[in-house]
C-alpha cells in the first residue's frame, strides 16, 4: 500500500484558497475573509478537524441557502450596559461570532464584563478563535456554542445533546496565555471525519453506532460519547457540562437546543426558521460570548496566572512523559512547527479532497510548497 505523504501549504495560501472557494458559491468577500482566517487559524494551531477539512460543508450550506451571505449583518435584539442578545440572521458562524465577541469586549471595557448570547447563527468553528481575541486585548474570554445532536447521555442509546464547545483564554506575562478549547464530548465529530478521510480507526470510547454500541470504525459512527465516556468513567460529567452549555447558548438566547437543532450537513432548512409550541427556533444554533476585564478585580492577574501555569509546567512528569503542559501549549508547539516549515502541514489525502471540491466550482487549486 502506498504511504501518503505530508505536504505543506503557506498560511496565506490556505486563507486565499478558502476565500476563493467561498466566493465561488456567492459569499461576500469580507465575510469570506473572516471565515478564512478562522479556518486557517484552526489548522495553524493543529485543530485540522475544524479547518480546511470542512470547506465543502460550509460551501454546501451557502449554496443551499441554509447559511446566508448577502447584505445582512448580525443585529442586536436587546441590550443592557453589560449584556446583549444578538440575532445572527443565519449568517456564517464566524461572521456572527466575531461581531458578538467584539460587542462583549466593548461592554467589558465599560462595565468590567460583557455577556452576549446569540441565536440565529451557524457552526462557528473553533471556540478558541473567539476567546483568544479577548485575551489578545488583555481580557479573559469565554466562548460557548451548542451544535448538532450528537451526544449520547449516560444511560441512553440515542443522542439528546450536541457536541457543545467551550473555550477560555486568559493573558499571562510576556505574551504567554492559557487557552482551553474543548468539546463536551469525548472528541469532536470533526476528528472522526478526519480519521475516516485518512482511512484510520478511532479509539474506543469516542463514539457509538446506531445500536448504541461502542465502535472503532468511523464509518459506523452514529453518535458521540460524552466527555469521560461511559457512566463508570465519569461520562455523567460531560453530560452535565453539555446541558450547562445548552443553558448559555440555546435556552438563554431563545435559539434551538438539544434535539431541536438541525443536524449538521442537512441542507433542507434555514438556520433562522421560527418555530411553534416550544418558542424557540428549531433549526438555529446559539452561541455565548463573555469578556471579563481582569482590571475590575484584584491587581496582578497576569502575574498570578503565569505563576500557576509555570508551577504546573515545572512538575515532575508522569512515567512515560517528557514534560507537563497546560492548555494552549500543544497548539504553540504546532504553530512553531508550522513556522519552521514555512506553512501548515496536511495529509496529502486532505489536499486531494479539497482540490476535488475546488474543481467542481472552477476554483484554482491550492498551491503547496515545493
N, C-alpha and C positions, 0 to 999 in steps of 0.2 A: 504494500500500500504506500502511495506517495505521501511523504510528510509535507504538509503545507507550511510554508514559511511565514515569518512575521515581516510586515512591510511598514515603512514609516511615512507618515504624511505630515508636512508642516502645519502648524496650528492655524495659520491664516488661510491655508488652502482648505482645511476642514471647514472653517467658517464660510469661506467663499462658496464651496460646493453646496453647503446646506442652504445658503441664500439662493443660489441658482435653482436648486430643486424646489424650494418653497415658492419662489416667484413663478416658476413654471406652472404651478397649479393655482396661481392667482393671489398669492399672499402679498400684501403691501410690503414694500421694501423695508421700511422702518420696523415693521413687525417681524419680518423675516430675519433682520439683523439681531434683534433682541433674542429671538428664538435660537439663532445660530450660535450666539455667544453662550447660551446656557448649555446646548448640546455639546459644543466643543469643549467647554469647561468640564463637563462631566467626564468626557474621555481623557482630558488632560489630568484630571485628578484620579483616574483609574477606575471610574464607575462606568465602564463601557456598556453595561446593561441599560443605561439611561441616555446614551449619546447617539452617535451616528447609527447605531444598530436599529433604531426605531424610526428612522426618517420616513420609511414607506407608510407607516401607520398614520403619522401626522399629515402626510401628503394626502392620503386617502380621506382623512377626516375633513380637510379643506375642500377636496373635490366633491364630497358627498353633501357638504353643507352642514354637517354636524358640528363643525367648528367654523366660525365666521371670520372673514378677513376682508372687511370693507372699510368704510369711513368711520365706523364706530370706535369708541374708546370706552373703558370702564367708567361707570358713573357712581357717585356717592348717593346712596339712598337716604341715609340719615347719619348724623354725627354729633358728638359732643367734643369738648376740648381734648379728651384723651381716647375717644373711641370712634369707630366708623363702621357702617355696614355698606358694602360695595356690591354692585351688580356687575359681573364681568361681561354681560351681553354676549355670551357664548364665544368670546374671542379665544385665541391661543392662550393656554395656561400661563406661559412665561410672560406674555404681554400683560395679562391681568395681575400676575404676581408681582412684577416689577412696579407697577402702578401702586399696588397696595402696600408693599414694604416701604416704598418711598413716602407714602402717606403716613404710615406708622412712625417712621423716623422723624418726619416733620412734627408730629404730635408729641413725640418723646422729647424733642428739643424744647418744646414749650411747656410740657406738663410733667416731664420726667418719665412718662410711659405712654406708649401708643399701642392700641389694640384694635386690629382691623379684621373683621370677619367677612367672608366673601361667599356669594352664591353666583350661579350662572357662569361658571368657569369650566375649564377642561384640564386634562392632565398637565401638570406643571413642571415635570422633570425632576431633577434632584432638589430636595428641600434645602440643601446646604447652600445653593446659589443665592438664596434669599437671606438666610441668617448671616452668611459671610458679608453680604452687602451692608448689613448693620454693623458687624464687627469692624469692618474697614473704616467706619466712621466713628469708632470709639464707643459703640453701643453694644449691649447684649442683644442678640437677635434670636427669635424663636420663629419657626415656621412649621405649620402642620397642614396636612391635606388628607382627605378621605378619597378613596378610589374604588375601582370596580369590586363587586362582591366576590372575593376570592378566599377569604379566611374561614377556615373551619373551626368553630369554637370547640373547646374541650367538651366531651360527652355528646358530640353531634357528628353526623356524617356529611352534612351539606353546609355550604358557605352561608354566613349571615352577615359578615363584615368585609370591608375591603382591606387592601394592603396599605393601611394608613402610614404616612411618612411623618417623621419627627426630626427636627433639626434644632440644635442650639449652638450658637457660635459666640465666643466672647474674646475680647482682645487682652492679651498679656503683654509683657515687656518686650522691647526690641524686635517688634514685628512677629512675635510668636502669638499663637492663638489656640484656643480649644474649639474644635469643630466636630460636633456629634451629628451624624446624618444616618438615620436608621429607619427600618420598617418595623411595624408591629407584628409582622410575620417572621418566620424563621429566616426567610430570604425574600427578596423582591422577585416578582414574576419575570422581570427583565433578565435576571441571572439564569433563570430556567430557559428562556428563549435563546440566550447566548450559548448555553451548553448544547441545546438542540442544534443550533446553527453550526457548531463546531463538531457535532457528532459525538458528544460526551454524555455519560450518565450523570445523574445528580445524586448527592449523598442521601442516605436515609434520614428522615426527619424533616425534609424540606416540604414535601407535598404528598397528597393522596390522589388516588384515581377515582373514577366515577362511583365505585363501590365504597369509597371511604377508607380504602386500604393504602398504607404507605407504598410508594413506588419509587424506583430509581430510574425509570425510563421517562425522559422529559416529554415524549410524545403522548404518554398516558396521563399526564398531569391534568386534573380537573380543578382542584382547589389547593391552596397553600395551608400549611400548618402555622399556628400562632407562634410567636417568639417563645422559645422554651420547648416547643414540640408538643408532646402528649401531656396530659394532666399530671402524670407521675413525675415528669421532669420540669414542671413549672409552667406549662403552657397556659394555665389559667391567668398568669400574669400578663402575657402577651394579649390574651383575650380582653382583659380588663383595660390595658393600655389602648387597645383598638376602640373600645367604647368611649374612653375619655376623649380620644381624637374626634370621634363622631360628634360628641357634645360640642367641641370647639368649632368644628367645621360644618357639620350638617344641621344639627339641632339649633344652634345659636343663630345661624345665618338664615335659616329657612331654606337651605339647599336640600338636596336629596341626601339620604343616609342609608347605610347598610344595604339591604337587598333592593332598595329602590333606585340605586344608581345604575345608569346604563352601563352594561358590561363593555369594557374597552374592546375595540376592534369591531363593534357593531356600528353600522352606519345608517340606521333607519330613522333616527330621531335627532332633533336638535337638542343641544345641551341645556337650553333655557326654556323648555316647554313648561307650562304652568299646569298644575295638577288639580285634583279633585278633593276627595274626602279627607286626606291626611294633611292638607295645607302645606305641602312642600312641592318642589319641582322634581319629579321622579327621574329625570334624565340628566340633571346637572351635578357638577362636583362643587364642593365647598372647600375653602382654604381658611387658614387663620394665620395672621402675622402679628408678632409682638416685638416692639423695640423698647428697651429699657436703658435709660441713661444712668450709668453707674455713679455719676456725679451727684445724683439725687440721694445717694445713700452714703455709706462710710467712705472716707478718703482712702486711697491706696489700693483700689480694686485690682489693678493690673499687677501690682507688686505681690499681692497675696495669691492671685491666680498663678503667677509664674512660680511662686514658691511651692504651691501644691503640685503643679504639673512636674516640676523638676524633682520634687521628692519622689513622686511615683516613678519617673524615669530612672531614678537612682537606686531603686530597689533591686535586690538580687533576683535575677531571672529564674523562673522555674526550670526544672530539668528539661533539657532538650531545646531550650530557648536561649537566644543570644542577648536579648535586651527587653526592657519593659517599655511599652509605648502608651501614649494617651491618644484620645480621639483626635484625628486630624494628622497624626504623624505618618501613617501609611500613605496618605494622599500626598504629603510633602515629598516623600521618597519617590513616588511615582512621577511627580512634577519635575523633580531633579533628574530622573532618568530621561524624561522627555526632552528636557533642556540639553542634556548631553547628546542625545540622538539627533537633535535638530527637528524634532516633530513628535507626533503621537504614534506609538506602535500599534498596529492592528493585525489580527489574524488575516491571512490572505483571503479566506473564505468570506470575511466581512466585507472586504473591498470588492470582491467579485459580486457579492449580493447587492451592495449599494450602486455599483455601476450598472447592474442589470436593471435596477429600478430607474436610474437616471436615463438609460437608453430608451425606456418606454415613453419618456417625456421629452425626448430630444435634448437632454441636458448634457453638457460637456462632462466627460467622466472625471473623477477625482484624480489628481496628479500626485503620485508617490515620489519620494526622493529616490534618486538614482543610487 
